[in-house]
Amino acid sequence: MSSGVGGAAMSSWRRLILNERGVALPLALICLVALTVMVLTFLTLSGVEPQISQNLTESARARYMAESGIEWAFKQIAARPAGAAAGSFEPNLFAGPDNVQNTADDQQTTNVSGQNTAAMLTTLGSPSPLPTKTTTEGTYSVTVRNDNLAGDDKFNGAGAVDGGNKFTDTNGIVIVTSTGNYRGATRTIQVALKRIGIPPFPGAVNIPGYQADTFMNNNINAGNANRYDIDGRDYDRNGTQNASNPNKLGIQVQPGTQVDLGITYETRAEQPFDKADVCTGGDCSAATQAANRTARLGIVKGKHQSTGAYTTGLNTIGPDGSLTPGVMNTFLQQIASNPSTQILQSTQACPIVMTGGTSTATSTPTLTNSCSMNQTVNLGTTSDPKMVYFRGDPDTSSAFAGVTLNNMVTGAGILIIEDGDFQQYGNLRWDGIVIVTGRYVSAAFRSGSNTTIYGALTGMESQPTESSGLFDFFIDQNLDLRIRSSKQNLDMVQQMLAVHKILSWREN
């Protein structure tokens, strides 16, 4: 009996457990809640994702505005005049747009706590939009300061802070901060910007190498010496003499003795101008020879090497230790390492020939060689000067012409020919600096050529063992040569974008 009742009870419980009536409603409610949560999640994400996307877009736009500010500042700062130290910036750069020191626009915040020494480049309180755009499409504001604060040595690339103060730059490095804004998003970029100081050029012509071998054709005499002019007085590029600026040497050499000849560099450079035996045709009379010597000496003009007064002849051919092979090589290394510098290779097997216009001068001559090169090169203008750098092969025979120039060419900026001769057969007008430098090199001006350089010419032999009878500065007969010092053009060169570079970069 009892077992029967127990069996019935177990059977009843089994039926209750297995009974599925009423389950559908809870399951439906659970599914409804789950679906509701999923829908709410999707709705939330669909609302948040556009905001995230918009934030990313606005942040990117703000960064691009900050980058635009750096680009703008690079050009503005490069165009500023030089300071007292070589390659430095003038104090007004750090005084803000009003050019008045210690006013609000040069007391902006920096990344160094408690130091409000940055100067605005963009007008104070007026962030700048992009050209042709409005402020609603984004703005940037830019400050600049000297790298003289604590910790700047870790950022400026120099390994030490500037030895000057807020307004005195001594190392040519400044710190630029650009803040971009777009619809409330803000991004900041900071860079250390370096100005590469151009070397001092103490003369109109500079022969500062380990040899100062100079050649003048014996047919240059009293009858044609007026076609040759090497002048250390200061000229504007239009040919106007600027008496307010100091004179330089006509020809500069480095101090000391040229080892292969056992004479001073100065004496070696003077020899071809001081020839006492130059005849004219068949006339070798004492009077003719004296007149020819005087005329040849009169080609070189500039400051007296001892008194500083204007003179001609031997006393304006002299030593100046401010330009040496070491100084020049340091400059060339900095230029060559600048990412913006393009170096054109000229080899002994494939020497470069530069060919200009036939009826008018061109600043975009054609470069060719025997190895399929055929391209143009932009030599620049005074409003947009260029860095043009040719590098050749050292040739112990000194017969390799790294660049040969034909026809009519004009240019502005810095023209460098390294490890190869510069053979000038054409018509060249250059505003700025022409540098022929390296091993077994020559700056050679050939018969029939016409050369005008306002700025400085340098022919520097860096190899002291070049064979005798080869010349670092070569002047042939029957040509026109005018080389004049020009502070205007040297200042133009120092303000070129090509002699400025970014050393470091950080952003947040």
C-alpha positions in Angstrom: 0.0 0.0 0.0 2.7 2.5 1.1 4.8 1.6 -1.9 1.9 2.3 -4.1 1.3 5.7 -2.6 5.0 6.5 -2.9 5.0 5.4 -6.5 2.0 7.6 -7.3 3.7 10.6 -5.6 6.9 10.2 -7.6 4.8 9.9 -10.7 3.0 13.1 -9.9 6.3 15.0 -9.3 7.6 13.7 -12.5 4.6 15.0 -14.4 5.0 18.4 -12.8 8.7 18.6 -13.7 8.1 17.6 -17.2 5.1 19.9 -17.6 6.1 22.7 -20.0 2.9 24.7 -19.8 3.5 28.4 -19.0 7.2 28.5 -20.1 6.6 30.4 -23.3 5.8 33.6 -21.5 9.1 33.9 -19.5 11.1 32.9 -22.5 9.4 35.5 -24.6 10.0 38.1 -22.0 13.7 37.1 -21.7 14.1 37.3 -25.5 12.3 40.6 -25.6 14.6 42.1 -22.9 17.7 40.7 -24.8 16.5 42.2 -28.1 15.7 45.5 -26.4 19.2 45.6 -24.9 20.7 44.8 -28.3 18.6 47.5 -30.0 19.5 50.1 -27.4 23.2 49.1 -27.8 23.0 49.5 -31.6 21.1 52.7 -31.3 23.7 54.1 -28.8 26.6 53.0 -31.1 25.0 54.4 -34.1 24.8 57.7 -32.3 28.3 57.6 -30.8 30.2 56.4 -33.9 29.4 59.5 -35.9 30.6 61.6 -33.0 33.8 59.5 -32.8 34.3 59.9 -36.5 33.6 63.6 -36.3 36.1 64.0 -33.4 38.8 62.1 -35.4 38.1 64.2 -38.4 38.2 67.5 -36.5 41.4 66.4 -34.7 43.0 65.5 -38.0 41.9 68.9 -39.5 43.4 70.6 -36.4 46.7 68.7 -36.9 46.8 69.7 -40.6 46.2 73.3 -39.5 49.1 73.1 -37.1 51.3 71.6 -39.8 50.3 74.4 -42.1 51.4 76.8 -39.4 54.8 75.2 -39.3 55.1 75.4 -43.1 54.1 79.1 -43.0 56.5 79.8 -40.1 59.4 78.1 -41.9 59.2 80.6 -44.7 58.6 83.6 -42.5 61.6 82.8 -40.2 63.9 82.0 -43.1 63.2 85.4 -44.6 64.3 87.2 -41.4 67.6 89.1 -41.4 70.7 87.6 -39.8 71.8 88.6 -36.3 75.2 89.5 -35.0 76.5 86.0 -34.7 77.2 84.0 -37.9 74.1 82.2 -39.0 71.9 83.6 -36.2 68.6 85.5 -36.2 68.2 89.1 -35.5 66.6 90.2 -32.2 63.3 91.5 -33.7 62.3 87.9 -34.5 61.8 87.4 -30.8 60.0 90.7 -30.2 56.7 89.7 -31.8 54.8 91.5 -34.6 55.1 94.9 -32.9 58.9 94.7 -33.0 59.0 96.1 -29.4 60.7 94.0 -26.8 58.9 92.9 -23.6 55.3 93.6 -24.6 52.4 91.2 -24.6 53.2 89.7 -28.0 56.6 88.4 -26.9 55.4 87.1 -23.5 53.6 84.0 -24.6 53.6 80.7 -22.8 56.2 78.1 -23.6 56.6 74.4 -22.8 58.8 75.3 -19.8 56.7 76.1 -16.7 56.9 79.7 -15.6 58.6 80.9 -18.7 56.5 83.2 -20.9 59.2 84.2 -23.4 57.7 83.1 -26.7 56.9 85.6 -29.4 53.9 85.5 -31.6 54.5 85.2 -35.4 50.8 85.4 -36.2 49.1 88.5 -35.0 48.3 88.4 -31.3 44.7 87.3 -30.7 44.0 86.7 -34.4 44.8 83.1 -35.4 45.3 82.8 -39.1 43.2 80.8 -41.6 44.6 79.1 -44.7 44.9 81.4 -47.7 41.5 81.9 -49.4 39.8 80.2 -46.4 37.8 81.6 -43.5 38.4 81.1 -39.8 35.4 78.7 -39.6 37.4 76.3 -41.7 40.3 76.2 -39.2 43.1 78.4 -37.9 46.6 78.2 -36.7 48.6 80.4 -34.3 52.4 80.3 -34.2 55.0 81.4 -31.7 58.8 81.4 -31.9 61.5 81.6 -29.2 65.2 81.2 -28.6 66.3 77.8 -27.4 67.9 79.2 -24.2 65.5 77.6 -21.6 66.2 74.7 -19.3 65.7 71.4 -21.1 66.0 72.8 -24.6 69.3 70.9 -25.1 67.2 67.7 -25.2 65.2 69.0 -28.2 67.2 71.5 -30.2 69.7 69.0 -31.7 72.7 71.0 -30.5 73.2 69.2 -27.2 73.3 72.5 -25.3 71.0 75.5 -24.7 71.7 78.7 -26.6 74.3 80.9 -24.7 72.3 84.0 -25.4 69.1 85.2 -23.9 65.5 85.7 -24.9 66.4 88.3 -27.6 69.9 87.2 -28.5 70.4 84.2 -30.7 73.9 82.8 -30.9 73.5 79.4 -32.5 70.9 79.9 -35.3 68.4 77.5 -33.7 64.9 78.6 -32.7 61.9 76.7 -31.3 58.6 77.1 -33.2 55.2 76.1 -31.8 52.1 75.9 -34.0 48.7 75.3 -32.6 45.9 74.3 -35.0 42.2 74.7 -34.2 39.2 73.3 -35.9 35.7 73.3 -34.4 37.0 73.0 -30.9 39.7 70.4 -31.6 43.2 71.5 -30.9 46.6 70.0 -31.9 50.1 71.4 -31.3 53.3 70.8 -33.2 56.7 72.0 -32.0 59.9 72.0 -34.0 63.5 73.1 -33.6 64.5 75.1 -36.7 68.2 75.6 -37.7 69.7 78.2 -39.9 72.9 77.1 -41.6 75.2 80.0 -41.5 77.0 80.7 -44.8 80.7 81.1 -44.5 82.3 84.5 -44.3 83.5 85.6 -47.7 86.3 88.2 -47.0 86.9 88.9 -50.7 85.1 89.3 -54.0 87.2 86.3 -55.1 88.3 83.8 -52.4 91.1 81.3 -52.8 91.2 79.8 -49.3 92.5 76.3 -50.1 95.9 74.6 -49.6 96.9 76.0 -52.9 96.3 79.5 -54.3 97.6 78.9 -57.8 96.3 81.7 -60.0 96.7 82.2 -63.8 96.2 85.2 -66.0 96.8 85.0 -69.7 99.9 87.0 -70.8 97.7 88.7 -73.5 95.8 90.6 -70.8 97.3 94.1 -71.0 96.6 97.8 -70.9 94.6 97.6 -74.1 92.0 95.1 -72.8 92.3 95.1 -69.0 89.1 97.1 -68.7 87.2 93.9 -69.6 88.3 92.3 -66.3 87.1 93.5 -62.9 87.5 91.9 -59.5 86.1 94.4 -56.9 85.7 94.0 -53.2 83.7 97.2 -52.8 80.0 96.6 -52.1 77.5 96.6 -54.9 73.8 96.1 -55.2 72.8 93.6 -57.8 71.8 96.4 -60.2 75.4 97.6 -60.4 75.1 100.5 -58.0 78.0 100.8 -55.6 76.9 100.9 -52.0 79.4 103.0 -50.1 77.6 102.6 -46.8 78.8 99.0 -46.5 82.4 98.1 -45.7 84.8 97.1 -48.5 86.2 93.6 -48.7 89.5 92.3 -50.2 89.7 92.0 -53.9 91.1 88.5 -53.5 91.3 86.6 -50.2 93.7 83.7 -49.4 94.3 81.9 -46.2 97.3 82.9 -44.1 100.5 80.8 -44.3 102.8 79.2 -46.8 101.9 77.1 -49.8 103.9 74.0 -49.0 104.6 72.7 -52.5 106.1 76.1 -53.6 107.5 77.4 -50.3 105.9 80.8 -50.7 103.0 82.4 -49.0 99.5 81.9 -50.4 99.3 85.7 -50.8 102.4 85.8 -53.0 101.1 83.0 -55.1 97.8 84.7 -55.8 99.6 88.0 -56.6 102.1 86.6 -59.1 100.0 86.8 -62.3 98.8 90.3 -61.6 102.3 91.6 -60.8 104.0 90.5 -64.0 106.6 93.0 -65.2 107.3 91.3 -68.6 104.0 91.4 -70.4 104.3 92.7 -73.9 101.7 94.0 -76.3 102.1 92.4 -79.7 105.7 92.9 -80.6 106.2 95.8 -78.3 108.2 94.8 -75.2 109.6 98.2 -74.3 109.9 99.1 -70.7 107.1 101.7 -71.0 104.7 99.1 -72.5 105.6 96.5 -69.9 105.1 99.0 -67.1 101.8 100.1 -68.4 100.7 96.5 -68.8 101.7 95.7 -65.2 99.8 98.7 -63.9 96.7 97.7 -65.9 96.8 94.1 -64.6 97.2 95.3 -61.0 94.3 97.7 -61.5 91.9 94.7 -62.2 91.8 93.9 -58.5 90.1 96.5 -56.3 89.0 96.5 -52.7 90.1 97.3 -49.2 93.8 97.6 -48.2 94.6 94.5 -46.2 96.3 96.6 -43.5 94.6 100.0 -43.4 91.1 99.0 -44.6 91.1 101.9 -47.0 90.2 101.5 -50.7 93.0 100.5 -52.9 93.9 98.5 -56.0 96.6 95.9 -56.8 98.7 93.9 -54.4 97.5 95.4 -51.2 94.0 94.2 -51.8 95.2 90.7 -52.4 95.7 89.3 -48.9 95.2 86.7 -46.2 92.1 86.4 -44.0 91.8 83.4 -41.7 88.0 83.6 -41.4 87.6 81.4 -44.5 89.7 78.2 -44.5 89.2 74.6 -45.9 87.8 73.6 -42.5 85.2 76.3 -42.5 84.2 75.6 -46.0 84.0 71.8 -45.5 81.8 72.2 -42.4 79.4 74.3 -44.5 79.3 71.8 -47.3 78.7 68.9 -44.9 75.7 70.8 -43.4 74.3 71.6 -46.8 74.8 68.0 -48.1 73.1 66.6 -45.1 70.0 68.8 -45.5 67.2 66.6 -46.8 66.1 69.4 -49.1 69.5 69.4 -51.0 69.6 67.6 -54.3 73.1 66.6 -55.4 73.7 66.1 -59.1 76.4 63.6 -59.8 79.0 64.3 -62.5 81.5 61.5 -63.2 84.7 61.2 -65.2 82.9 58.8 -67.5 79.8 61.1 -67.7 80.7 64.7 -67.1 77.9 67.2 -67.1 77.5 69.9 -69.6 75.1 72.9 -68.9 73.7 74.5 -72.0 71.7 77.7 -71.8 69.8 79.8 -74.3 71.2 80.9 -77.7 69.5 84.3 -77.9 68.5 85.1 -74.4 69.8 83.9 -71.0 67.8 81.2 -69.2 67.6 80.2 -65.6 66.5 76.7 -66.6 69.4 75.4 -68.7 69.7 71.9 -70.0 72.0 69.3 -68.4 73.4 66.6 -70.6 76.2 64.0 -70.4 77.4 61.1 -72.5 75.4 58.7 -70.4 71.8 59.6 -71.4 71.3 62.5 -69.0 69.0 65.1 -70.5 67.1 67.3 -68.1 66.7 70.9 -67.1 67.8 72.4 -63.8 66.3 75.4 -62.0 69.1 77.9 -61.2 66.7 80.3 -59.4 66.0 84.0 -59.6 66.6 86.8 -57.1 63.0 86.4 -55.9 63.3 82.6 -55.6 67.0 81.7 -55.2 68.1 78.1 -55.4 70.7 75.7 -54.1 72.4 73.9 -57.0 74.9 71.3 -56.0 77.1 69.3 -58.4 79.5 66.6 -57.1 82.1 65.0 -59.3 85.0 62.5 -59.1 88.4 63.4 -57.7 90.8 63.3 -60.7 94.6 63.4 -59.9 95.3 64.5 -63.4 93.1 67.7 -62.7 91.7 67.3 -66.2 88.1 66.5 -65.1 85.5 69.1 -65.8 82.7 68.5 -63.3 80.5 71.2 -65.1 81.1 72.8 -68.4 78.9 75.8 -69.2 77.9 76.9 -72.7 75.6 79.6 -74.1 73.6 82.0 -72.0 72.7 81.2 -68.4 71.5 83.2 -65.5 70.8 82.1 -61.9 70.6 83.2 -58.2 71.4 81.5 -55.0 74.3 79.1 -54.3 76.1 77.2 -57.1 78.4 74.5 -55.8 80.8 72.4 -57.9 82.6 69.9 -55.7 85.5 67.6 -56.8 85.6 68.8 -60.4 86.6 71.8 -62.5 84.1 74.5 -63.5 84.8 75.3 -67.1 83.0 78.5 -68.1 82.7 79.0 -71.9 79.4 80.7 -72.1 77.6 83.8 -70.9 76.9 83.6 -67.1 75.1 86.1 -64.8 75.0 84.9 -61.2 73.5 86.6 -58.2 74.8 85.0 -55.0 77.7 82.6 -54.4 79.6 80.4 -56.7 81.8 77.8 -54.9 84.2 75.5 -56.7 85.8 73.3 -54.1 87.4 69.9 -53.5 90.3 67.9 -54.7 92.1 68.8 -58.0 89.7 71.6 -58.9 89.7 74.8 -60.8 87.4 77.8 -61.4 88.3 78.4 -65.1 87.0 81.3 -67.2 87.8 80.5 -70.9 88.3 82.6 -74.0 85.0 84.0 -75.4 83.1 83.7 -72.1 81.3 86.5 -70.4 80.9 86.2 -66.6 79.2 88.5 -64.1 79.0 87.5 -60.5 77.5 89.8 -57.8 78.2 88.2 -54.4 81.3 86.1 -54.1 83.4 83.5 -56.0 85.4 80.8 -54.2 87.9 78.5 -55.8 89.2 76.2 -53.0 91.7 73.4 -53.5 91.5 71.0 -50.6 94.3 68.8 -51.8 97.8 70.2 -51.0 99.6 67.9 -53.4 98.0 68.8 -56.7 100.6 68.9 -59.5 102.3 72.2 -60.4 101.1 74.0 -63.5 97.4 73.6 -62.6 95.4 76.5 -61.3 92.6 77.0 -58.8 91.6 80.4 -60.4 92.2 80.6 -64.1 91.6 83.7 -66.3 92.0 83.3 -70.0 92.4 86.0 -72.7 89.6 87.5 -74.8 86.8 87.3 -72.3 84.7 89.6 -70.1 84.9 88.9 -66.3 83.2 91.0 -63.6 83.2 89.6 -60.0 81.9 92.1 -57.4 81.1 91.8 -53.7 77.4 92.2 -52.9 76.1 92.2 -49.4 72.6 92.4 -50.9 73.1 89.1 -52.6 74.9 87.5 -49.7 72.0 88.5 -47.4 69.6 87.0 -50.0 71.5 83.7 -49.9 71.5 83.6 -46.1 67.7 83.9 -46.2 67.2 81.1 -48.7 64.9 78.2 -47.6 67.7 75.8 -48.6 70.0 76.9 -45.8 67.3 76.2 -43.1 66.3 72.8 -41.8 64.1 71.2 -39.1 66.2 69.4 -36.5 63.5 67.8 -34.4 59.7 67.5 -34.2 57.1 66.7 -31.6 53.3 67.0 -31.4 50.4 66.5 -29.1 
